[in-house]
């Protein structure tokens, strides 16, 4: 890739098998592009692993470690639930499930800064502007710390009333839920900075480091939880403390690596404070992904409330079953999320460098892998629901509830997987509008309203059937949106970046 003048910053190349959120038409030729001669004093371009070599090999090399890490993280959720279900009891699963909306709220807000800044950092690195990438990272660190402290203060002010509401007035379950979630919120500042660090390493192409660190810390977390829950008998408190301890180890390792200049991104780079313009851009780009997690938080809260209202006196057992399903579905979602994150890094760097053919190709690969994986997951979960439930508990009532509910909720998982990839692709391009449309419509436009309405019409069964109906509705919305985009812009399939498109403007 040649170095160009300031206005012709990057050369745009295209090849005919593009993919990811926008199917891009290939027109024109490299010979028609204007390339400014490299100034004699120009510094040599830094090696960017995303801009060279076979895209398929690069994708496998980048995506496989991230997916492996996500699977290991998903395994932690599974093992933790097994510890709680077998060594503490169904009430522990119910209490942790009732606290899950608050847990997801924390993840949603921590991803707001990390995800948004990752898009800007990836494009800055793709354009070979390391100083701008450092400045973005510095601003993001300060913003993460501010948001985490605000979140912690709000939780401490409202926790009693919120947990009482989520537990349906059951004081024992509310107390157990508080024992679990309060320590996690007290560690929120560390959690927010750690999420930002992981997203930044991904944008830098430090996939090997991410893999080793995440896998090692997750396995350490499993060990901590075993000791604290099973050996010491600390119950749900042990689950929370094990997570915090593992995060503390990860945080210490990353600080040491940054201080030793392991990568181009420094530990505490200079950045304006307050940096209102850049913070606005970070929040705008991170909002779609964050709202997706927030939607999961809201959905979990609504489902727990609906179970209390429509599942009868034994609602706590149904909540426990839903907690198991939640863990299983999260395990299935993590590989899709990992695939989306890998694609975002590849797309963001290549789009920033003007290599549109590579960013287009990444979409096709990501969609193909996501759809294939989702089909396998649907088959396994539908046919093996009972066996999966017995991994967590021995209570036959809870097992029967899992067998009844899981096949319904997973039947159209393939649509959800595709939409996750598409939303991440548009985010990588800096297209916050389409990222929001594809990433948020299912939860906010369809799933939440249907979950609130259907149980009042057809009873408790409506809680579970809302999910596949929402996914089918989303498939229609996506198809119509891409068709209208194609008609308006001429983009093939309404998504690919066309040859001759002006290079993206540098981010803030």
N, C-alpha and C positions, 0 to 999 in steps of 0.2 A: 504494500500500500504506500503510494508516494505521498510525501508531504507537500501540501499545497499552500497557496497564499491564504491570507486571513479570510477572504470572502469565498474562496473555493477550498474550504478546509479539508474536504475529503473527496475521494473519487467514489462514484456509485457504480457498482457492478451488479449484474443480474443474471440469474440462471433460471431455467424453466422448471424448478419444482419447489416453489415457495409455499410456505405455510405459516400459520399461527394466527392471530386474530384477524388479519386482513389478507385475503388471497390477492396477491399482487400480480398485475399483468406485466409482462416483460416486453418492452419495446425499446427501440433505439439500440445503440451499440457503444462500446467503450471508446471507439474512435471518434464519436461525436462529442465526447466530453472534453471540457477545457481543463487542462491540468497546468497549473502554474509551476514554473521551474523551482526546484528547492533552492532557497537562498544558501549561499556558500557558508554562512555563519549558523545555519539552522542546526539545532541539536538533533542527534539521531533519535528516531522514534523508539519509544519504549516497547518492549515485547509484550503484546497483548494476546493471551492464549485463545481468546474468543475470535480473533480475526484471521486465523491461519488454519490451513489443513482441511481435511475432509470434515464436512459439517456433521455427517452421520457419526463418525468416530468421536468428534468433539462432543456431540450431544450425549452419546453413551458414556463418555468419560466424565462429563459434567453431571448428567442426570442420575446415573447409577449411584454415585456416592451420596448425593442428597437424598435419594429415595431410600437408600440403606439406612441413613441416619433417621429419616422420618419413620421407617418401619421399627427401628430400635426404640425411638421415642414412643411409638404406638404400643410397643410391647411393654414398656414401662406402665402405661395406663392399664393394660390387661393384667399384668402381674400384681400391680397395686390393688386392683379390684379383687383378685383372687385371694390375696393376703387378708383383705378386709372381710370378704364374704365368708371365708373358711375359718379365720382365727378371731374375728370380732362378731360377725353376724350380719343378717339382712338389714338390721337397723342402721348399721354403719354405712352400708351401700345407699340406703335411703337418705341418710343425713348428708353424705358427700354429694349425692345427686341433687339434693335441694340447694346445696351451696354452689353447684355447677354454674348457674347463671352468673353469679358474682365472679367466679374463676374466669369464665369466658369474657366477661367485661374487662377484666385486667389484661387478658391477652389482646382483646380488641384495641384497647388504648395504647398498649406497648407497641403493637404493630403499626399504629398510625404514623409514628415518626420513622421507624425502621424501614417500613416498606416504601414510604414516600421518598425518603432520602436515598434509598438504594437505587431508585430509578434515576435520580439526578447524578449520583456518583458513577453509575455504570456508563451513562452517556458522556460524562466528563472524562472518564478514563478512556472510553472509546475514541474521543476526540484528542487524546494524548495531553489533556490539561490536568496534570497531577495536583497543581496548587489549588485549582478550583475544587477538585474532589476533596482535598483536605479541608478547605474552608467550609464546604457543605457538611462534612462530617463533624467539624467543630460546632457549627450552629445546631446540628441535630442533637449532639450530646446535651447541650444546654436546654434545648426544648424538651428532651426526654425527661431530664431531671425536674423541670418545672411541672410538667404534667403529672409525673408520678407523685410528687408531694401533694398536689391538689387532690388527686384521686385518694390518697391515703387519708387526708383530712376529712374528705366527704364520707368515706367509709366509716371512720371512727364516730362520726356524728350520727349516722343513720343505721348502723348495723343491727341494733336491737329490733327496730321496727321492721326492717327489710327481712331479717331472718325469721321473725315471727310470722310474717305474711307468707314466706316461702314454705314454712313448715305446717301451714294450716292451723296455727295456734297450738301445735304440739310442743310443749316446753322442752321435753327431753330431746326431741329431734333438733329443735332450734339451738339448744345448748351444745349438742354434739357438732352441728354444722358450724357454729361459731368457733368451737375449739379447733376445727380443721382450717377454716378460711382466714381467721384473723392473723395468724403468724405469716401466712402467704402475703397478705396485704401489707404487713409491717416491712416485708422485704421488697416492696414494690420498686423503690428507686434502683436497687441492684438489678431487679428483673428487667426493668425498662432499658437500662444501659446495656445489659447483656443481649437483649433482643436486637438492639441497634448494632452491636458488634457483629453478631452472626450475619445480619443482612449485609453489612459492609464487607465482610470477608467473602460472601457470595459474589458481590459485585466486583471484587478484586480478582476473582478467579481462584481463590485459595480453597479449592474444593477438598484437596487432600487434608488440609488442616481441619476444615470443618468436619470432615468425616471422622477423623481420629478423635478430635476433641468431643464432638457430640456423642459418639458411640461410647467413648470411655466414661464420660460424665453420666450418661444414662445408665450404664451398667453399675457405676458407683452408686447412683440413686437407688437402683434395685437392691443393692447390698445394704445401704443405709436403711431402707424401708423394712427389709427383712429383720434386721437387728432391732429396729425401734418398734415395729409392730408385732412381730412373732416372738422374738427373744425377750424384749423388755416389756412387752404388753402395753405399749402406749396408745394403741388404737389409732383413731383418726389423727390425733396429735402427732403420732409417729410418722404418719404419711406426709403431713405438712413439713415437719422438721427434716425428714429425709430429703425432700425436694429442695428446701432452702440450703441445706448443707452442700448438696451436689452443685447447686448454682453458685454457691460461694467459691468452691474449688475452681469452677470454670471461669468465674470472674477474675480470680487471682492469676490464673494462667494467661488469660488474654491481656491483662494489664502488663504482665512481665514481657509478653511478646511485643506489645506496642512500644514499651519503653526501650526495648532492644532493637527497634527499627526493623522488625520482621518483614514489613511490607512498605509500600509507598505511603500508606496512610499513617500519620503519626498519632501518638497517644492523646495529646492535647494541642491540636493545631489551632492557630490563630483564626478567630472569626469575629465579626462585629457583634456587639451585644447592646441592646436587643437587635435582632436581625429580622425585622418584621416582614420584609418582602420575601426573603428566602423561607422563613417559617410558613408564610402563607402558601408558597409553592409546595413545600414539603407536605403540609397538611392536605392540600388539594389532591396531590397524587396519592397520598397514603389513605385518604378517606374511603375510597371504594373497598379496598381490602379490609380496612378497619370496620367499616359498616357491615361487611360480610360476617366477621366474627361477632360484632354486636348483635346482628340478626340471630346468630346461633344462641347468644345469651338470652335475648328476648324470647326466642322460640322455646328454649328450655324452661324459662320461667312460666310461660303461658301453658306449656304442656303439663308441668307440675301442678299448676293451679287447676287446669281442666281435669286432671286425674282426680284431684281432691273433690271437685264438684260433681263428676259424673261416674266415677268408678266404684262408688259405694263405700261401706265401712272398712273394707280391707284395702283401701287406697295405698297404704304404705307398701304393701307387697307389689302392687303394680308400679309404684315409683321405683322400687328396687329393680324390677324387671326392666323398666325404662333406663335405669342407670347402667345395667349390663348392655343393653342395646346401644346406648350412647357410647360406651367404651368400644364396642365392636365396630360401630359405624365410624368412629374417630380413627380407629386402626386402619380401616379401609380408605379413609379420606387422606391420611397422611401421605401415601405414595402419590396421589393425585396432586396434592399441594407441593410435594417435592418436585414433581415433574414440571409443574407450573413455575416454580421458583427458578429451576434450571433454565427453562425456556426464557424467562424474563431476563436473566443475566445474559444469555446468548443474544437475544433479540436486542436488548438495550445497547450493548456494546457495538453490535454490527450496525444498528440503525444510527447510532451516534457517529459511526465512522462512514456512513453513507453506503455501506455494503448491503443494499436492500435485498439482494437475492438470497443472502444467508439468513437474514431475519425472516424472510418469507418461508424459506425451507424449514426453519425451526418450528413454525406453526404446524405444518403438515406432520412432522415427526411426532410432535407433542400430542396432537389430536389422535393420531393412530394408536399410539401407546396407551393413552388415557381410555379410549373406547374399548380396546382389547382387554385391559385390566378390569374395567368396570363390568364387562360381560362375565368374566370369570367370578368376580366377587358376587354378583347377583346369583349365579348358580350355586355357589358354595353356601351363601347365607340362607337361601330359600330351602335347599335340601338338607342343610345341617344345623338348623336353628336349635334343635333340642340338644344335640351334642355340644354345641358352643355354650349353651346355658349351663350345662352340667360342669363345665370348667370352673364356674364362678361360685355356684351354690349347690346345696343338696336339697333345698326346699322345693318340693314338687309343684307347689302352687306357683312359685316364681318361675320355675322352668316352663310350665305350661303357658304362662303369660308371654314369655319370650318367644315360644313356638308360635303363638297366635299373632304377635305384633310384628316381629322382625321381617317376615316375608312381605308383608304389606308395605312397610316403609322403604324396602330396598328394591322394589320391583322395577323402578325406572332410574336407578342410580347412574346409568350410562349418560343420561341427559345432564344430570348434575355435574358429572366429571367433565363433559365437553364444555359446559358453560364456565367452569373454573379455569380451564385452559384459555378460553377466549378472553375472559376478563383480565387475566394476567398478561396476555399479549398486548392488549390495548394500553394497559398500564405501562408496560415497557416502552411503548411508543410515546408516552406522555399524553395520551388521549384519555383524560380523566372522565370525560362524558360517556364515552362508550364503555370504558372500564366499569363505571358505576351502573350503566344500564344492564350489562351482561352479568355483573357480579351481584347486584342487589335486588333486581326485580323479582326473582323467585321468592326470596324470603319476605320482602316488604310488600310487594304487590299481590302475591298469591298465597304463600304458605301461612303467614300470620293471620290475614283475614279469614282464610278457610278454616284454620284451626279454632278461631274464635266463633265462627258461624256454624260449621257443620255439626259439632256436638249438640248444639241447641235444636237441631233439626232431626238428626238420626241417632243421637245418644253418643255414648263413649266411643263407639267404632269410628265416629267422625274425626276424632283426634288423630287417628292413625292413617286414615284414607286421605287426609288433607295433603300429605306429602307427595304421593304419586300424582294426584290431580294437579298440584302446583307445578310439578316437573313437566307434565304434559303441556300445560298452559305456557310454560316457559319456552318449550320447543317451538310452539307456534309464534311467540313473540320474537324469538331469535331469527326464525326464517323470514318473517315479514320485514324485520329491521335490515337484514342483509340484502334482501331483494330491493328495498327502497334505496339503500346506499348504492347498490349497483346501478340502479336507474339514474340516480342523481350524479354520481361521480365517474361511472364507467369502470370502477374497480371490478375485476373478475371475482365473482362470488361475494362481492361487497366488502372484501377485506384486504386483499393484497395491495402492497405499495407499488405503484406503477413506476416503470422506468422513466427517468426524466424528472421525477419529483424533486423539488428543491431540497437541499440538505437541511436537516433539522437545525434550528437555531440553538446556540449554546444555552444550557440551563443557567439558573442563577447560582 
